[in-house]
Structures are given as C-alpha cells and as structure tokens.
Amino acid sequence: ACAGSRILTGVLDPGRALSLTDADGVTLAQAWRRDGRDPAALGPDPQALSRIAAYVELHVEQGLALALDPDDEPDLTDPTRAVAIGTEIWPHGRWQIDLRGEANHAGTTRLEDRNDAMLRFAGVVAAARVAAREQGCLATIGKIVARPNAVNAIAETVTTWLDARGADADAVHRVVDAIREEIDLDGGTVNEVSWTPATPFDVPLRDRLAQLLPDAPLLATGAGHDAGILANAGVPTAMLFVRNPTGISHAPAEFAEPDDCYRGVSALAAVIAELEHDLGARGVGLRPGLDRWNLDVDGRPLQRLHDHEDDQQHEEHVDHRRHVDVGGDVAASARGHRHGYFSSDMRPPLRSVIATSTRAPARRAIS
C-alpha cells in the first residue's frame, strides 16, 4: 500500500519494490520494462519532496463516522457532516504468527490423537477479537498459510498475520500481548513485521481547513494514506474525508453521494486557493496562462476554458481566482465560492501545493 509515496520518501527500498509481483508473478521491474521505463530510475526523490509546500488529500471515508449522527442513527442529509477534516492516522502494526502441530491423515487419526495447528489458529482468531473489544482497538486476521494445505491432511503448521490498530498505542500493544500469551502456551511465536506510531496531520493546515469548514467534524482514521507517509517525511499534510453511506471500503459497495463529492472537491479547491495565496505573498510565482477547466459543484460537467476572455462570464460568481500546481493538475478556486479550475499541464513550478482526490474518476491522483 502507498508504494508510490513510500518509494518517493525512501521508506520502501527500490530493490524491494522492483521485486514485488502481481497475481500473475510479474515483477514491478518487468512491468516497467514492458512499459518502456527504466527500473533503475525508481527511487527516492528528495528534490521532488523539497518542492512540496503542502499536501492535501481528499478521500472517501472508510467507515460510518460521517453517516451516523451523535446518537449513532443514520443521517445522510446533514450537510455539515458531508466532509470531515482529518486529525491523525492511528498507530498501527502487523505481526506474523507461526503455529505448530503435527501433520497426519484426516481419515485415520482419532480426534483425541490429533495435534492440529488449525485449531490453534481458531483460538488465536477468537483471542484477537476478545482482546480488541477489551482494549477498544481493532484487530484483524485476514491472511493464512496452512501446510501441507491439503483437504485430507491435518495441518502441521499455520502462518497467519495480525493487523492491529487503535487510538491508543499502548492498548494496541496490549492486544498483541494477550495473543502472545495465548500462543506461548503451545509453543507458537509472534513477531512484529511493522509498526507505525500515530501520525498527526499538520495543525496549522488543519486549522486553516477548519476556518474554511467551521462546522466540519474532526476525524481521526485507522486507515493508512499517502498523506501519512508524506507527513512522516516532514511535508505539511492534511486530509478531507467525504461521507460514505455504506461505511464499506476496499469493496464494490464503497460509495459516496455526488453532492457530497462536490462538497469535498469544493473544500479541496478552496484550501488550495488559500495556500497558493500564501505562496504568492511570499513571492513564489506560479506560471500564468495555463489551460483551465471549470468544475461547477452544483452538478454541471467539466467545461474547458480555452482562453482568458472566457473568464469574463464568471466574474459575477468568482473573485480572487488563484492558480496553483497540484502535481499534474492546476486548480484555482474562488474562496467561499463554488467553482474550481483544473489544468492538465504537467510541469511543476519551483514550489507546489500537491492535492489528490483519491478514487475520483478521470483526473490523475498524485501519491
């Protein structure tokens, strides 16, 4: 996950990244060569990072926090809950768990004679759920490798992975400790694969978003994002979350209403305009004369504005238009109004405000 930002910042080793394979066994290096790219060019880019003045990520909410009112009742009509401002990414980690048993035949081994690693695995899943409830955390076991992995064989070994997250890092570690105690009785092992402490987003940038969206809820998230990778690399970072009526993520039922998407895009464009204004005040010039697109959040489609004379028709609606490079798109917006302008010009200025609208159609997301 977040391979692009992890490679950019040096968190993910290029050699490791190039060796990753897809479901067909094709490595990233092979895919790059097939696309006419040089795998040797993959790696950290401090110069690119140094050009980023701020990063703002717009993302569908991966949960139901915005779709429920304070009494946990469904509420999809409150406009103040359409968009939330991110505060932090929870601490989270992954652990590999290895369990041992004894391989034997399913049809000839009495139940009382079995040493079944799969039964131990079932106990770990149950223990993880109990410990997570007790500690107010989230614990998930979603991947398993059993050996010999045959229908008619008792499992000799099971390797599985625990994903644990929560608002309190100590509570997350207590969940892992509870599982370790369960496993130690049978000679199993628990080994940490990765651990990421809480990642707070930039407070001044978050406060600026709060000024633009004074009624927006503040929301911490348990999901990882490119914004978190860049925040840990020292980039001022913020996130906006758009209400998800289903609360489902990483599945086809993930959804956001068009009106809520428009509210999110409008908020993103507004904060970009504010940030670009700051860049201009510091004497950092952005290139004029870029092709622009008009996005009306009332629901009308994108419309190309071919020259600056076309802007006259919008003057009664838009004041203080600002241009800002968003890492492949150029956005401009009227502060407090409802129009944004996007360009496909790809050349970054000396200093950029990077914005991404995750899982939005058509436009290129920057990670």
Disulfide bonds with the S-S distance in Angstrom:
none
